[in-house]
Amino acid sequence: MGHAYVKNLSDILLKKIYAKGKISLGELVDYCVKNKIPLHASEGDYFEDYMLEIGFSHLILFHGLPYCENEHRPNIEAVLETKEEAKLYFDFKEHGLSKFQTDEEWQNFRKLKWKFTKGTRKMYVDDTIPRMHHMEN
């Protein structure tokens, strides 16, 4: 894929969490496929679910893990209702996306729901949540 412009997907991620309270990677991808919303890349637009998964998974990394103390992240966090989800989230926090090597691990991560962290809902209303604009793959 090379270089991708993902601000449209970043906006969708945040808008869907604001509207629904929580959403999974799989639901985001399905929404984009159904509504023909692409991942914009240097080679052209991608409408395929696996390409949208790459874009949204990088957005979950961007919004879901802190990068430095001065930033307002994480803005989203996993909804943990079972021990399996807690382990999945712990693995994600410790290893990022590289932990999910098998199809079963990836499908479980795809189902994990995400919600705003405390205080982020107001940041969304005030339009002060940082958005990811570009990514390299």
NUPALUM-260755 format. One record per residue: z, x, y of N, C-alpha, C in turn; chain; residue in three letters. Coordinates in steps of 0.2 Angstrom, whole numbers, plus 2048, in hexadecimal, padded with zeros to 3 digits. Each point is the difference from the previous one (the first is absolute). Layout:
N
PT  nZ  nX  nY caZ caX caY  cZ  cX  cY unit code
PT   Z   X   Y   Z   X   Y   Z   X   Y    A  Ala
...
***
This chain:
137
PT  nZ  nX  nY caZ caX caY  cZ  cX  cY unit code
PT 800 804 7FA 800 7FC 806 800 804 806    A  Met
PT 803 806 800 801 804 806 804 7FD 806    A  Gly
PT 7FE 7FE 805 803 7FE 806 800 7F8 801    A  His
PT 805 7FD 801 800 7F9 800 804 7FD 807    A  Ala
PT 7FE 7FB 803 803 7FD 805 804 7FA 7FD    A  Tyr
PT 806 800 801 804 7FB 7FC 805 7FC 805    A  Val
PT 7FE 800 806 804 7FC 805 800 7F8 7FE    A  Lys
PT 7FA 7FE 7FE 7FF 7F9 7FF 805 7FE 7FA    A  Asn
PT 800 805 7FB 805 7FE 7FA 807 801 802    A  Leu
PT 802 805 804 807 800 803 802 7FA 803    A  Ser
PT 7FB 7FD 805 802 7FA 803 801 7FA 7FB    A  Asp
PT 7FC 800 7FB 800 7FB 7FB 807 800 7FC    A  Ile
PT 802 806 7FE 806 801 7FD 806 7FD 804    A  Leu
PT 800 802 806 806 7FE 804 7FF 7F9 802    A  Leu
PT 7FA 7FD 801 800 7F9 802 802 7FC 7FA    A  Lys
PT 7FE 802 7FA 802 7FC 7FA 807 800 7FE    A  Lys
PT 803 806 801 808 800 7FF 803 7FC 806    A  Ile
PT 7FE 800 806 802 7FC 805 800 7F9 7FE    A  Tyr
PT 7FA 7FD 7FE 7FF 7F9 7FE 803 7FE 7FA    A  Ala
PT 800 804 7FB 803 7FE 7F9 807 802 7FF    A  Lys
PT 802 805 803 807 803 7FF 800 806 7FB    A  Gly
PT 7FB 800 7FB 7FF 805 7FB 7F9 7FF 7FD    A  Lys
PT 7FE 806 7FE 7F9 800 7FD 7FF 806 7FB    A  Ile
PT 7FC 800 7FB 7FF 805 7FC 7F9 804 801    A  Ser
PT 7FF 806 7FE 7FA 803 801 7FA 7FC 7FC    A  Leu
PT 802 7FD 7FB 7FB 7FC 7FC 7FD 7FA 804    A  Gly
PT 805 7FD 804 7FF 7FA 804 7FC 802 806    A  Glu
PT 801 806 803 7FC 802 806 7F9 802 7FE    A  Leu
PT 7FF 803 7FA 7F9 801 7FE 7FD 7FA 7FE    A  Val
PT 803 7FB 7FD 7FC 7FA 7FE 7FE 7FC 806    A  Asp
PT 805 800 805 7FE 7FD 807 7FA 803 803    A  Tyr
PT 7FF 807 800 7FB 803 803 7F9 7FF 7FC    A  Cys
PT 801 800 7F9 7FA 7FF 7FC 7FD 7F9 801    A  Val
PT 805 7FB 800 7FE 7F9 801 7FD 7FF 807    A  Lys
PT 802 803 805 7FE 7FF 807 7FB 805 802    A  Asn
PT 7FE 804 7FB 7FA 805 802 802 805 806    A  Lys
PT 806 802 7FF 803 805 805 7FF 807 7FD    A  Ile
PT 7FD 804 803 7FF 807 7FD 804 805 802    A  Pro
PT 800 806 7FC 803 806 802 7FA 804 804    A  Leu
PT 801 802 806 7FB 803 804 800 808 7FE    A  His
PT 7FB 803 7FD 800 807 7FF 7FA 803 803    A  Ala
PT 800 807 800 7FB 803 803 7F9 7FF 7FD    A  Ser
PT 801 7FE 7F9 7F9 7FF 7FC 7FE 7F9 801    A  Glu
PT 804 7FC 803 7FE 7F9 800 807 7FB 7FF    A  Gly
PT 7FF 7FA 7FF 805 7FB 7FF 801 7FF 7F9    A  Asp
PT 806 800 7FD 802 7FE 7F9 803 7FA 800    A  Tyr
PT 7FE 7FB 7FB 803 7FA 7FF 803 7FF 7F9    A  Phe
PT 7FF 806 7FC 803 800 7FA 808 800 800    A  Glu
PT 803 7FD 7FB 807 800 7FF 803 807 800    A  Asp
PT 7FD 804 7FC 803 807 7FF 800 804 806    A  Tyr
PT 7FB 7FF 804 800 804 807 805 7FD 804    A  Met
PT 800 7F9 801 806 7FD 804 807 802 7FD    A  Leu
PT 801 801 7FA 806 802 7FD 802 807 803    A  Glu
PT 7FB 804 800 801 807 803 802 800 807    A  Ile
PT 7FD 7FC 804 801 7FF 807 807 7FD 801    A  Gly
PT 802 7FA 7FD 806 7FD 800 806 804 7FE    A  Phe
PT 7FF 804 7FA 805 804 7FD 802 806 805    A  Ser
PT 7FB 803 804 802 805 805 803 7FC 806    A  His
PT 7FF 7FA 801 803 7FD 806 808 7FE 7FE    A  Leu
PT 801 7FF 7F9 807 7FF 7FE 803 806 801    A  Ile
PT 7FD 806 7FE 803 806 801 802 801 807    A  Leu
PT 7FB 7FF 805 801 801 807 806 7FC 803    A  Phe
PT 800 7F9 7FE 805 7FC 803 806 800 7FC    A  His
PT 800 802 7F9 806 7FF 7FC 804 806 7FF    A  Gly
PT 7FE 806 802 804 806 7FF 801 804 807    A  Leu
PT 806 802 802 801 804 806 7FC 806 800    A  Pro
PT 7FD 802 806 7FD 807 800 804 805 804    A  Tyr
PT 803 7FD 805 805 804 804 805 7FC 804    A  Cys
PT 805 803 802 806 7FC 802 7FE 7FC 807    A  Glu
PT 7FC 803 804 7FE 7FD 806 7FC 7FA 800    A  Asn
PT 7FD 7FF 7FA 7FB 7FA 800 804 7FA 7FE    A  Glu
PT 7FC 7FA 801 803 7FA 7FE 7FE 7FD 7F9    A  His
PT 800 805 7FC 7FF 7FE 7F9 806 802 7FB    A  Arg
PT 800 7FD 7FB 7FC 7FB 7FD 800 7F9 803    A  Pro
PT 7FA 7FD 801 800 7F9 802 800 7FB 7FB    A  Asn
PT 7FE 802 7FA 801 7FB 7FA 804 803 7FB    A  Ile
PT 802 7FC 7FB 804 802 7FB 7FF 7FB 7FA    A  Glu
PT 801 803 7FA 7FF 7FC 7FA 805 7FA 7FF    A  Ala
PT 7FE 7FB 7FD 804 7FA 7FF 802 802 7F8    A  Val
PT 807 801 7FF 802 802 7FA 804 7FB 7FD    A  Leu
PT 7FD 7FC 7FB 804 7FB 7FD 802 802 7F8    A  Glu
PT 7FD 805 7FD 802 802 7FA 801 807 7FF    A  Thr
PT 803 802 7FB 801 808 7FF 7F9 803 7FF    A  Lys
PT 7FB 7FD 7FD 7FA 803 800 7FD 801 806    A  Glu
PT 800 7FB 805 7FE 801 807 803 806 803    A  Glu
PT 807 800 7FF 804 805 804 7FE 807 7FD    A  Ala
PT 7FE 801 7FA 7FE 806 7FD 7F9 802 803    A  Lys
PT 7FC 7FB 800 7F9 801 802 800 803 808    A  Leu
PT 805 7FC 804 800 802 807 803 807 800    A  Tyr
PT 805 802 7FC 803 807 800 7FB 805 7FF    A  Phe
PT 7FC 7FF 7FB 7FB 804 7FE 7FB 801 806    A  Asp
PT 7FE 7FB 803 7FB 800 806 803 804 805    A  Phe
PT 807 7FF 802 803 804 805 800 807 7FE    A  Lys
PT 802 802 7FA 800 807 7FE 7FA 803 7FF    A  Glu
PT 7FB 7FD 7FE 7F9 803 7FE 7FA 7FD 803    A  His
PT 801 7FB 804 7FA 7FD 803 7FB 7FD 7FB    A  Gly
PT 7FA 800 802 7FC 7FC 7FB 7FE 804 7FA    A  Leu
PT 801 807 800 7FE 804 7FA 804 7FE 7FA    A  Ser
PT 806 7FC 800 804 7FE 7FB 7FC 7FB 7FB    A  Lys
PT 7FC 7FC 803 7FD 7FB 7FD 7F9 802 7FC    A  Phe
PT 801 803 7FA 7FA 803 7FD 7FC 7FB 7FB    A  Gln
PT 804 7FC 7FD 7FD 7FB 7FB 7FF 7FA 803    A  Thr
PT 7FB 7FC 7FD 7FE 7F9 803 806 7FC 800    A  Asp
PT 805 800 7FB 806 7FC 800 804 801 806    A  Glu
PT 801 807 802 804 802 805 7FD 7FD 807    A  Glu
PT 7F9 801 800 7FD 7FE 806 800 7F9 801    A  Trp
PT 7FF 7FC 7FB 801 7F8 800 807 7FE 803    A  Gln
PT 805 803 7FD 807 7FF 802 801 801 808    A  Asn
PT 7FD 806 802 801 802 807 7FC 7FB 804    A  Phe
PT 7FA 7FD 7FE 7FC 7FC 803 803 7F9 801    A  Arg
PT 805 7FE 7FC 804 7FA 800 806 800 805    A  Lys
PT 802 806 801 806 801 804 7FF 7FD 807    A  Leu
PT 805 7FC 802 800 7FC 807 803 805 805    A  Lys
PT 7FD 7FF 806 802 804 806 802 7FB 805    A  Trp
PT 805 802 804 803 7FC 806 801 805 806    A  Lys
PT 801 7FD 806 802 804 805 807 803 7FF    A  Phe
PT 802 806 803 806 803 800 804 7FC 806    A  Thr
PT 806 801 800 804 7FC 805 7FE 803 807    A  Lys
PT 7FF 7FB 805 7FE 801 807 7F8 801 801    A  Gly
PT 7FC 800 7FA 7F9 801 801 7FD 7FA 802    A  Thr
PT 802 7FA 7FE 7FD 7F9 802 7FF 800 807    A  Arg
PT 806 802 804 7FF 800 807 7FB 805 803    A  Lys
PT 800 805 7FC 7FB 805 802 7F9 7FE 800    A  Met
PT 7FF 7FC 7FA 7F9 7FD 7FF 7FF 7FB 806    A  Tyr
PT 804 7FC 802 7FF 7FB 805 7FF 804 807    A  Val
PT 803 805 801 7FF 804 806 7FA 805 7FF    A  Asp
PT 7FD 800 7FB 7FA 804 7FE 802 808 801    A  Asp
PT 806 802 7FE 802 807 800 800 804 7FA    A  Thr
PT 7FE 7FD 7FA 7FF 803 7FA 7FB 805 800    A  Ile
PT 801 806 7FE 7FA 805 800 7FB 7FD 7FA    A  Pro
PT 7FA 801 802 7FB 7FE 7FB 7FC 807 7FD    A  Arg
PT 7FE 800 7FA 7FC 805 7FD 7F9 7FF 802    A  Met
PT 7FD 804 803 7F9 7FF 802 7FB 804 7FB    A  His
PT 801 806 7FE 7FB 803 7FC 804 803 7FA    A  His
PT 7FC 801 7FB 803 804 7FA 7FA 804 7FD    A  Met
PT 802 806 7FD 7FC 804 7FC 802 7FF 7F9    A  Glu
PT 7FB 800 7FB 801 800 7F9 7FC 805 7FD    A  Asn
***
